[in-house]
Amino acid sequence: MTSSFTTRLPLSEPAALRTTSLTLPVLLAAAFMELMDVSILNIALPRLSRGLHATGPELQWIIAGYSMLFATVLITAARLGDLHGRRRAFQWGMVLFMMASAGCGLSPNATVLIVMRMLQGLGGGVMMPQILSIIQVEFPGGERLRALAMYGAAGGLATVIGPFIGALLIRLDPLGSGWRSIFFVNVIIGIAALGLTWSAVPESRSRSPLSLDIPGMLLLGGAAVSLFAPFIAAGNGTWTAADSAAACTGGMLLVALLVYEYRAGSRGRTPVLDLTLFGIRSFRWGILASFLFFSTIAAFFLAATIYLQVALRFSVLHAGLTGLPYSIGIVIGASAASALGARLQRKLLVAGALGMAGSMILLSWTVQAAGSHATSFDFVPGLLLGGVSMGCLVVLLIDFVLADIPQDRAGAASGIANLMQPVGGAAGIAVIGGLFFGIHADGAPYRSAFTAVLAVEAGVLLLVAASLFLLPSRIQDHDLPEGSPPEFTPDS
């Protein structure tokens, strides 16, 4: 799944002609590495689970832990680059991402892998914001538009081919590394890109950087971990007193976060979350729609991967090929949204949400009708419909969420909007993933657990469609301004 960012912000400094022919390839290689890591992991989960004897909740932590740490540092990391140098932050983020990737590949058990994945999310959260910032600052005019288009293409390519690269690596089993090779490949790409950054990527800072909000960042991360942990633990089929205590702690941290951020904003500081933006109706409901939408994506791929490889006993390559219609559908839907979005406007968004809900219902029917004899071809209609619908929705969603935001507050608003992908993804893995593993832990087959997940996701996506009616019916086309980099930055 691709990450989504908005770039409608004023420039903090004029674009400088200091790039080389290698600047964009280096940045895109780093972006491809991080975005592919999101899609490549899902296909390897069953093999990983067998190799480390990982439980369902541990698999949830391996995915959600990355997203939680990524989201926690996302906005703060962008401000850090503005303060101390975007290339420097990019390099440090890449080094941490590579080292954590190596640690993931060498992990002797699931606990170590979870910790390494969290560190990997921390590195990705520091690295990724700098990429769009550097593109915005260093590439002028038309070159910036081409660079941003290539960035989007890199994200799409990573989403489409990630599962196949993962499947091929596991199938080829280089040096007997098995599933571990999906993490080692990050080290190879990262070393090549990092070695070129000093000569290919110019250094830049903002003339008027925003201050860091470290307490807000820590409260955000603490609240997310504490709130999601009990739902992940429920994947074992139990809910203990410790889970209740964690949920209460998370609730208190969330309240503390809201109070602190409100006071920080009222005193003229720059909080991570500008809560006054939620007074704008379209933004308030758009954020809810984004959160719900992204909560369905990661959980769907988690459940589908386990179902295909464990319940239906598809090989890893067979499972990767089975998901191809979804990837193709995303490309088709995104292209359609780009071509028809200006004319159909919000109607296309609503159609995308309803189409995704319909795809979940169609897939549920397929799972029940085909039973244990299901083939890849049985899933083509549902997956293709889901992919096309998702492509239509994801391309336009953030523009509609930000439609009524004043230009001088676009940075803060887009920061919150882009947080919804990792936060929503982590929430979906925790809650819907917990439902999936919890049903199986109670003795039901994975087929029953998967159909339950599909039913829940169809309901959530219908809520997304309903909330989209509270967004503006039309928005004006916005050209990218001659302005500053986004306050932060991704998908997965």
C-alpha positions as CSV (number, residue, x, y, z in Angstrom):
1,M,0.0,0.0,0.0
2,T,1.3,3.4,-0.9
3,S,1.8,6.3,1.5
4,S,0.0,9.5,0.8
5,F,1.3,13.0,1.4
6,T,0.0,16.4,0.6
7,T,2.3,19.2,-0.5
8,R,0.1,22.3,-0.4
9,L,2.4,24.5,1.7
10,P,4.2,27.7,1.3
11,L,8.0,27.5,0.7
12,S,10.3,28.5,3.5
13,E,13.1,29.2,1.1
14,P,13.5,29.5,-2.6
15,A,14.3,26.5,-4.7
16,A,18.0,26.3,-5.5
17,L,19.7,24.7,-8.5
18,R,22.0,22.5,-6.5
19,T,20.8,19.1,-7.6
20,T,22.7,16.6,-9.7
21,S,21.4,13.8,-12.0
22,L,21.7,11.5,-9.0
23,T,19.7,13.5,-6.5
24,L,16.2,12.2,-7.5
25,P,17.3,8.6,-8.0
26,V,18.8,8.6,-4.5
27,L,15.7,10.0,-2.9
28,L,13.4,7.7,-4.9
29,A,15.5,4.6,-4.0
30,A,15.1,5.4,-0.3
31,A,11.4,6.0,-0.7
32,F,11.0,2.8,-2.7
33,M,12.9,0.8,0.0
34,E,10.6,2.0,2.8
35,L,7.3,1.8,0.8
36,M,8.2,-1.7,-0.5
37,D,9.0,-2.9,3.0
38,V,5.3,-2.3,3.9
39,S,4.0,-4.5,1.1
40,I,6.8,-7.1,1.1
41,L,6.2,-8.1,4.7
42,N,2.6,-9.3,4.4
43,I,3.5,-12.0,1.9
44,A,6.1,-13.4,4.2
45,L,4.1,-13.5,7.4
46,P,3.1,-17.2,7.4
47,R,6.7,-18.3,6.8
48,L,7.9,-15.9,9.4
49,S,5.4,-17.2,11.9
50,R,6.5,-20.8,11.4
51,G,10.2,-19.9,11.5
52,L,9.9,-17.9,14.8
53,H,6.9,-19.8,16.2
54,A,5.1,-16.4,16.4
55,T,1.6,-16.2,17.7
56,G,-1.2,-14.2,16.1
57,P,-0.8,-11.2,18.5
58,E,3.0,-11.2,17.9
59,L,2.4,-11.0,14.1
60,Q,0.1,-8.0,14.8
61,W,2.8,-6.3,16.8
62,I,5.3,-6.9,14.0
63,I,3.1,-4.9,11.7
64,A,1.5,-2.4,14.1
65,G,4.6,-1.6,16.0
66,Y,6.2,-0.2,12.9
67,S,3.2,2.0,12.2
68,M,3.0,3.3,15.7
69,L,6.6,4.4,15.9
70,F,6.4,5.8,12.3
71,A,3.4,7.9,13.2
72,T,4.8,9.0,16.5
73,V,7.9,10.7,15.0
74,L,6.4,11.8,11.6
75,I,5.7,15.4,12.2
76,T,8.5,16.0,14.7
77,A,11.0,14.5,12.3
78,A,10.1,16.9,9.6
79,R,10.6,19.8,11.9
80,L,13.9,18.3,13.0
81,G,15.1,18.3,9.4
82,D,14.0,22.0,9.0
83,L,16.0,22.8,12.2
84,H,19.2,20.8,11.8
85,G,19.4,20.0,8.1
86,R,17.2,17.8,5.9
87,R,20.0,15.8,4.4
88,R,21.4,15.1,7.8
89,A,18.0,13.9,9.1
90,F,17.6,11.9,5.9
91,Q,20.9,10.1,6.5
92,W,20.3,9.4,10.1
93,G,16.9,8.0,9.4
94,M,18.2,5.8,6.6
95,V,21.1,4.5,8.8
96,L,18.6,3.6,11.6
97,F,16.2,2.0,9.1
98,M,19.0,-0.1,7.6
99,M,20.4,-1.2,10.9
100,A,17.0,-2.1,12.2
101,S,16.3,-4.0,8.9
102,A,19.5,-6.0,9.5
103,G,18.3,-6.6,13.1
104,C,15.0,-7.8,11.8
105,G,16.7,-10.3,9.5
106,L,18.9,-11.6,12.3
107,S,16.1,-11.8,14.9
108,P,16.2,-15.1,16.9
109,N,12.6,-14.8,18.1
110,A,9.4,-12.8,17.7
111,T,10.1,-10.4,20.6
112,V,13.4,-9.3,19.2
113,L,11.8,-8.9,15.7
114,I,9.0,-6.7,17.2
115,V,11.6,-4.4,18.8
116,M,13.6,-4.2,15.6
117,R,10.4,-3.4,13.6
118,M,9.7,-0.6,16.0
119,L,13.2,0.8,15.5
120,Q,12.7,0.4,11.8
121,G,9.5,2.4,12.0
122,L,11.4,5.1,13.9
123,G,14.0,5.2,11.1
124,G,11.4,5.3,8.4
125,G,9.5,8.1,10.2
126,V,12.7,10.2,10.3
127,M,13.7,9.5,6.8
128,M,10.5,9.8,4.8
129,P,9.5,13.4,5.7
130,Q,12.9,14.6,4.4
131,I,12.3,13.2,0.9
132,L,9.4,15.4,0.0
133,S,10.9,18.3,1.8
134,I,14.1,18.1,-0.3
135,I,12.1,17.7,-3.5
136,Q,10.1,20.8,-2.7
137,V,13.1,22.9,-1.8
138,E,15.6,21.8,-4.3
139,F,13.6,21.2,-7.5
140,P,12.1,24.3,-9.2
141,G,8.9,24.7,-11.0
142,G,8.2,22.0,-13.6
143,E,11.1,19.9,-12.3
144,R,9.3,19.7,-9.0
145,L,6.1,18.5,-10.6
146,R,8.0,15.8,-12.5
147,A,9.9,14.8,-9.3
148,L,6.6,14.5,-7.4
149,A,5.0,12.5,-10.1
150,M,8.0,10.1,-10.1
151,Y,7.7,9.9,-6.3
152,G,4.1,8.8,-6.7
153,A,5.1,6.3,-9.4
154,A,7.8,4.8,-7.1
155,G,5.2,4.4,-4.4
156,G,2.8,2.7,-6.8
157,L,5.6,0.4,-8.2
158,A,6.6,-0.6,-4.6
159,T,3.0,-1.5,-3.8
160,V,2.6,-3.6,-7.0
161,I,5.9,-5.5,-7.1
162,G,6.6,-5.7,-3.4
163,P,4.7,-8.9,-2.8
164,F,6.3,-10.5,-5.8
165,I,9.8,-9.5,-4.8
166,G,9.1,-10.9,-1.4
167,A,7.7,-14.2,-2.8
168,L,10.7,-14.5,-5.2
169,L,13.2,-13.9,-2.4
170,I,11.6,-16.5,-0.2
171,R,11.3,-19.0,-3.2
172,L,15.0,-18.4,-4.2
173,D,16.1,-18.6,-0.6
174,P,19.5,-16.8,-1.1
175,L,22.2,-18.2,1.2
176,G,19.5,-20.1,3.0
177,S,18.0,-16.9,4.5
178,G,14.4,-17.7,3.7
179,W,12.0,-15.0,4.9
180,R,14.9,-13.1,6.4
181,S,16.0,-12.0,2.9
182,I,13.0,-9.5,2.7
183,F,14.8,-7.5,5.4
184,F,18.3,-7.9,4.1
185,V,17.3,-6.5,0.8
186,N,16.7,-3.1,2.5
187,V,20.4,-3.1,3.7
188,I,21.6,-3.6,0.1
189,I,19.4,-0.8,-1.3
190,G,20.2,1.5,1.6
191,I,23.9,1.2,1.5
192,A,23.9,2.1,-2.2
193,A,21.7,5.1,-1.7
194,L,23.4,6.3,1.5
195,G,26.8,6.2,-0.1
196,L,25.7,8.8,-2.7
197,T,23.9,11.2,-0.4
198,W,26.9,13.4,0.4
199,S,27.6,14.1,-3.3
200,A,24.1,13.9,-4.7
201,V,21.8,15.4,-2.1
202,P,22.3,19.1,-1.1
203,E,21.9,20.2,2.5
204,S,19.1,22.7,3.4
205,R,17.4,24.1,6.4
206,S,14.3,26.3,6.9
207,R,14.7,30.0,7.5
208,S,11.8,29.9,9.9
209,P,11.5,26.4,11.3
210,L,8.7,25.3,13.7
211,S,9.6,24.4,17.2
212,L,9.7,20.8,18.3
213,D,6.8,19.4,20.5
214,I,8.5,16.6,22.3
215,P,5.9,16.2,25.1
216,G,3.2,16.0,22.5
217,M,5.1,13.4,20.4
218,L,5.7,11.2,23.5
219,L,2.1,11.5,24.6
220,L,0.9,10.5,21.1
221,G,3.1,7.5,21.0
222,G,2.3,6.4,24.6
223,A,-1.5,6.7,24.0
224,A,-1.3,4.7,20.7
225,V,0.7,1.9,22.2
226,S,-1.4,1.7,25.4
227,L,-4.8,1.8,23.6
228,F,-3.9,-0.7,20.9
229,A,-2.1,-3.2,23.1
230,P,-5.2,-4.7,24.7
231,F,-6.9,-5.3,21.4
232,I,-3.8,-7.1,20.1
233,A,-3.6,-9.2,23.2
234,A,-7.3,-10.2,22.6
235,G,-6.1,-12.1,19.6
236,N,-5.3,-14.9,22.1
237,G,-9.0,-15.1,22.9
238,T,-8.7,-13.5,26.4
239,W,-9.0,-10.1,28.0
240,T,-7.1,-9.8,31.3
241,A,-7.0,-7.2,34.1
242,A,-3.7,-6.1,32.6
243,D,-5.4,-5.4,29.3
244,S,-8.0,-3.3,31.1
245,A,-5.3,-1.4,32.9
246,A,-3.5,-0.7,29.6
247,A,-6.7,0.6,28.0
248,C,-7.4,2.9,31.0
249,T,-3.8,4.2,30.8
250,G,-4.1,4.8,27.1
251,G,-7.4,6.7,27.7
252,M,-5.7,8.9,30.3
253,L,-2.7,9.5,28.1
254,L,-5.1,10.5,25.2
255,V,-6.9,13.0,27.5
256,A,-3.5,14.3,28.6
257,L,-2.4,14.7,25.0
258,L,-5.6,16.7,24.0
259,V,-5.3,18.9,27.1
260,Y,-1.6,19.6,26.5
261,E,-2.0,20.2,22.8
262,Y,-4.9,22.6,23.4
263,R,-2.9,24.6,25.9
264,A,0.2,24.6,23.8
265,G,-1.8,26.0,20.8
266,S,-3.6,28.6,23.0
267,R,-0.2,29.9,24.2
268,G,1.1,30.4,20.7
269,R,3.3,27.3,20.5
270,T,3.3,24.8,17.6
271,P,1.8,21.6,18.8
272,V,2.0,18.3,16.9
273,L,-1.8,18.4,16.7
274,D,-3.6,21.7,16.1
275,L,-6.9,20.9,17.7
276,T,-8.6,24.1,16.6
277,L,-8.6,22.7,13.1
278,F,-11.3,20.3,14.2
279,G,-13.7,23.2,14.4
280,I,-13.9,23.0,10.6
281,R,-16.6,20.5,9.8
282,S,-15.2,19.1,6.5
283,F,-11.8,18.6,8.2
284,R,-13.3,16.9,11.2
285,W,-15.4,14.4,9.2
286,G,-12.7,14.0,6.6
287,I,-10.2,12.9,9.3
288,L,-12.7,10.4,10.6
289,A,-13.3,9.0,7.1
290,S,-9.5,8.8,6.5
291,F,-8.9,7.0,9.8
292,L,-11.7,4.5,9.2
293,F,-10.6,3.9,5.6
294,F,-6.9,3.3,6.4
295,S,-7.9,1.0,9.3
296,T,-9.4,-1.5,6.9
297,I,-6.4,-1.8,4.5
298,A,-3.6,-3.3,6.6
299,A,-6.0,-5.6,8.4
300,F,-7.5,-6.9,5.2
301,F,-4.1,-7.8,3.8
302,L,-3.0,-9.4,7.1
303,A,-6.2,-11.6,7.2
304,A,-6.1,-12.4,3.5
305,T,-2.4,-13.5,3.6
306,I,-3.0,-15.9,6.5
307,Y,-6.2,-17.2,4.8
308,L,-4.5,-17.9,1.5
309,Q,-1.3,-19.4,2.7
310,V,-2.6,-21.3,5.8
311,A,-6.2,-22.1,5.2
312,L,-6.0,-22.7,1.4
313,R,-2.3,-23.8,1.6
314,F,-1.3,-21.6,-1.3
315,S,2.5,-21.3,-1.7
316,V,4.0,-17.9,-1.1
317,L,4.4,-17.2,-4.8
318,H,0.9,-18.5,-5.5
319,A,-0.5,-16.1,-2.9
320,G,1.4,-13.2,-4.3
321,L,0.0,-13.9,-7.8
322,T,-3.5,-14.2,-6.4
323,G,-3.3,-10.6,-5.1
324,L,-2.2,-9.3,-8.5
325,P,-5.7,-8.2,-9.6
326,Y,-5.9,-5.9,-6.5
327,S,-2.6,-4.2,-7.4
328,I,-3.7,-3.8,-11.1
329,G,-7.0,-2.4,-9.9
330,I,-5.3,0.3,-7.8
331,V,-3.4,1.5,-10.8
332,I,-6.6,1.5,-13.0
333,G,-8.6,3.3,-10.2
334,A,-5.9,5.9,-9.6
335,S,-5.6,6.6,-13.3
336,A,-9.4,7.0,-13.5
337,A,-9.5,9.3,-10.5
338,S,-6.8,11.5,-12.1
339,A,-8.7,11.7,-15.3
340,L,-12.3,12.0,-13.9
341,G,-11.8,13.6,-10.5
342,A,-12.2,17.2,-11.7
343,R,-15.6,16.3,-13.3
344,L,-17.0,13.8,-10.8
345,Q,-15.6,15.3,-7.7
346,R,-17.0,13.9,-4.4
347,K,-19.2,11.4,-6.3
348,L,-16.1,9.5,-7.2
349,L,-15.0,9.3,-3.6
350,V,-18.3,7.9,-2.5
351,A,-18.3,5.5,-5.3
352,G,-14.8,4.3,-4.3
353,A,-15.9,3.7,-0.7
354,L,-19.1,1.9,-1.8
355,G,-17.1,-0.2,-4.3
356,M,-14.7,-1.2,-1.6
357,A,-17.6,-2.2,0.7
358,G,-19.1,-4.2,-2.2
359,S,-15.8,-5.9,-2.8
360,M,-15.7,-7.1,0.8
361,I,-19.2,-8.6,0.4
362,L,-18.3,-10.2,-2.9
363,L,-15.1,-11.7,-1.4
364,S,-17.0,-13.0,1.6
365,W,-19.5,-14.7,-0.7
366,T,-16.6,-16.2,-2.7
367,V,-14.9,-17.6,0.4
368,Q,-18.1,-19.2,1.6
369,A,-19.2,-20.6,-1.8
370,A,-15.8,-21.9,-2.9
371,G,-14.8,-23.3,0.5
372,S,-11.5,-25.2,0.6
373,H,-11.5,-25.6,-3.1
374,A,-11.1,-21.9,-3.9
375,T,-8.7,-21.0,-6.7
376,S,-7.0,-17.8,-7.6
377,F,-9.5,-17.1,-10.3
378,D,-12.4,-17.2,-7.9
379,F,-11.1,-14.1,-6.2
380,V,-10.4,-12.0,-9.3
381,P,-13.8,-10.2,-9.4
382,G,-13.7,-9.1,-5.7
383,L,-10.0,-8.2,-5.7
384,L,-10.2,-6.2,-8.9
385,L,-13.3,-4.3,-7.7
386,G,-11.6,-3.6,-4.4
387,G,-8.4,-2.4,-6.1
388,V,-10.1,-0.1,-8.6
389,S,-12.3,1.4,-5.8
390,M,-9.3,1.9,-3.5
391,G,-7.4,3.7,-6.3
392,C,-10.4,6.1,-6.9
393,L,-10.6,6.8,-3.2
394,V,-7.0,7.2,-2.1
395,V,-6.0,9.6,-4.9
396,L,-8.6,12.2,-4.0
397,L,-9.3,11.8,-0.3
398,I,-6.7,14.1,1.2
399,D,-7.5,17.0,-1.2
400,F,-11.1,16.9,0.0
401,V,-10.2,16.6,3.6
402,L,-8.1,19.8,3.2
403,A,-10.5,21.6,0.9
404,D,-11.7,24.2,3.5
405,I,-8.4,24.7,5.3
406,P,-6.9,28.2,5.0
407,Q,-3.6,28.2,3.2
408,D,-1.6,29.5,6.2
409,R,-2.8,26.5,8.2
410,A,-2.3,23.9,5.5
411,G,0.9,22.5,7.0
412,A,-0.7,21.7,10.4
413,A,-3.8,20.3,8.7
414,S,-1.9,18.1,6.3
415,G,0.2,16.8,9.2
416,I,-2.8,15.5,11.0
417,A,-4.3,14.2,7.7
418,N,-1.2,12.2,6.9
419,L,-1.0,10.7,10.4
420,M,-4.2,8.9,9.7
421,Q,-2.5,6.3,7.4
422,P,-0.1,4.9,10.0
423,V,-2.4,5.5,13.0
424,G,-5.4,4.1,11.2
425,G,-3.4,1.1,9.9
426,A,-2.1,0.3,13.4
427,A,-5.7,0.6,14.8
428,G,-7.0,-1.8,12.1
429,I,-4.3,-4.3,12.8
430,A,-5.0,-4.1,16.5
431,V,-8.8,-4.2,16.5
432,I,-9.8,-6.0,13.3
433,G,-6.6,-8.2,13.4
434,G,-7.4,-9.0,17.0
435,L,-10.9,-10.1,16.0
436,F,-9.4,-12.3,13.3
437,F,-7.0,-14.1,15.5
438,G,-9.4,-14.1,18.5
439,I,-12.1,-16.0,16.5
440,H,-9.5,-18.5,15.4
441,A,-8.2,-18.9,18.9
442,D,-11.7,-19.8,20.0
443,G,-11.6,-22.8,17.7
444,A,-13.1,-21.5,14.5
445,P,-11.3,-22.1,11.2
446,Y,-9.5,-19.3,9.5
447,R,-12.2,-19.3,6.8
448,S,-14.8,-18.2,9.4
449,A,-12.4,-15.7,10.9
450,F,-11.7,-14.2,7.4
451,T,-15.4,-13.9,6.6
452,A,-16.0,-12.1,9.9
453,V,-13.2,-9.6,9.1
454,L,-14.7,-9.0,5.6
455,A,-18.2,-8.4,7.2
456,V,-16.7,-5.9,9.7
457,E,-14.7,-4.1,7.0
458,A,-17.7,-3.8,4.7
459,G,-19.6,-2.1,7.6
460,V,-16.7,0.2,8.3
461,L,-16.4,1.2,4.6
462,L,-20.1,2.0,4.5
463,L,-19.5,4.4,7.4
464,V,-16.7,5.9,5.4
465,A,-19.1,6.4,2.5
466,A,-21.6,8.1,4.8
467,S,-19.0,10.4,6.3
468,L,-17.8,11.5,2.8
469,F,-21.2,13.2,2.3
470,L,-20.1,15.7,4.9
471,L,-17.1,16.8,2.8
472,P,-17.5,19.6,0.2
473,S,-19.2,18.4,-2.9
474,R,-16.6,20.1,-5.1
475,I,-13.1,21.5,-4.7
476,Q,-11.1,23.7,-7.0
477,D,-8.0,22.4,-8.6
478,H,-4.8,23.6,-6.8
479,D,-1.5,24.0,-8.5
480,L,1.5,23.3,-6.3
481,P,2.6,26.6,-4.9
482,E,6.1,28.1,-5.0
483,G,6.5,27.3,-1.4
484,S,8.0,25.2,1.3
485,P,8.2,21.5,2.0
486,P,5.4,19.7,3.7
487,E,5.6,19.7,7.5
488,F,6.0,16.0,7.3
489,T,5.3,13.1,5.1
490,P,3.7,8.0,4.6
491,D,1.2,4.3,3.5
492,S,1.6,1.1,4.8
